[in-house]
């Protein structure tokens, strides 16, 4: 007797991704509420720079969470993860770190060079993902046209 584990696997993956989506949505809501509350701290801070640092950091973190949520939603609609959303989240994460450290004046030149190289690699990967996606879309379209002609 042979048991097919694929339906069970698909169901477990759907449940896990569903739970992840709910957690990220709740975290996004909490993040936005926290951002609104932090705006009140801007008025209380004697140095606006300190208050802005917190707001900018929280805002960039929310962008990362949004990119991750987009990747999960894409998985539910196509049953595959699109690399572009994951790379976008990574790019936003590295940019967040660079921006925060630059804002705080706590970044060393070698660290800045390393993060710049990482950003370059991620950008090349992102461009490659887009080009491959366009090529696959074009090939799929050509195959559909060919099948309709036959």
MIGUTI-890584 format. One record per residue (C-alpha): x, z, y. Coordinates in pm, whole numbers, padded with zeros to 5 digits, always signed. Each point is the difference from the previous one (the first is absolute). Layout:
XZY
...
***
This chain:
+00000+00000+00000
+00146-00111+00329
-00089+00184+00321
+00026-00175+00335
+00148+00242+00254
-00030-00234+00299
-00357+00098+00101
+00102+00368-00018
+00314-00070+00200
-00196-00197+00262
-00252+00283+00029
+00270+00269+00039
+00184-00207+00261
-00326-00055+00190
-00072+00373-00001
+00353+00089+00112
-00004-00257+00281
-00349+00115+00100
+00121+00360+00027
+00301-00119+00201
-00229-00190+00235
-00221+00304+00057
+00304+00221+00065
+00147-00248+00249
-00335-00041+00181
-00034+00379+00029
+00360+00023+00120
-00067-00275+00257
-00304+00185+00132
+00199+00323+00018
+00288-00186+00167
-00226-00148+00267
-00156+00341+00066
+00346+00154+00020
+00106-00275+00241
-00299+00074+00223
+00080+00372-00007
+00365-00073+00080
-00112-00185+00310
-00107+00340+00133
+00356+00123-00049
+00123-00274+00232
-00178+00176+00285
+00140+00340-00098
+00362-00115-00041
+00229+00055+00295
+00212-00289-00125
-00212-00303-00073
+00281-00145-00208
-00047+00266-00270
-00373-00065-00018
+00043-00375-00017
+00248+00036-00284
-00266+00170-00212
-00267-00256+00087
+00229-00299-00066
+00113+00145-00331
-00358+00065-00113
-00116-00343+00111
+00275-00181-00189
-00073+00210-00309
-00364-00111+00021
+00115-00364+00009
+00194+00057-00322
-00306+00153-00166
-00215-00292+00113
+00242-00249-00156
-00006+00196-00327
-00379+00009+00007
-00008-00377+00058
+00216-00046-00308
-00239+00211-00211
-00306-00185+00131
+00171-00330-00079
+00062+00123-00353
-00371+00068-00047
-00098-00345+00121
+00263-00206-00185
+00122+00235-00276
+00359-00046+00114
+00218+00159+00262
+00109-00228+00281
+00362+00054+00083
-00057-00080+00367
-00204+00316+00060
+00256+00218-00173
+00287-00159+00192
-00201+00039+00322
-00035+00372-00069
+00374+00026-00068
+00082-00184+00323
-00230+00226+00200
+00155+00306-00167
+00358-00103+00084
-00103-00095+00354
-00168+00339+00035
+00319+00178-00099
+00214-00212+00233
-00238+00048+00292
-00023+00377-00048
+00375+00043-00030
+00065-00225+00299
-00259+00192+00200
+00167+00330-00090
+00351-00144+00060
+00099+00120-00349
+00111-00320-00167
+00358-00088-00079
+00124-00360+00031
+00068-00035-00374
-00350+00125-00080
-00146-00247+00249
+00200-00284-00158
-00117+00101-00349
-00364+00015+00107
+00037-00333+00181
+00140-00157-00317
-00290+00147-00199
-00246-00142+00252
+00167-00340-00030
-00029+00008-00380
-00365+00108+00023
-00073-00276+00253
+00159-00263-00226
-00199+00140-00294
-00319-00015+00209
+00064-00361+00097
+00076-00085-00363
-00326+00164-00111
-00199-00203+00250
+00170-00325-00099
-00055+00065-00372
-00365+00094+00062
-00054-00323+00195
+00169-00202-00275
-00214+00165-00269
-00314-00060+00206
+00093-00365+00044
+00072-00041-00373
-00333+00164-00088
-00180-00232+00238
+00172-00306-00148
-00088+00112-00353
-00368+00043+00096
-00008-00344+00157
+00168-00150-00306
-00245+00173-00236
-00296-00123+00204
+00130-00357-00018
+00032+00016-00380
***
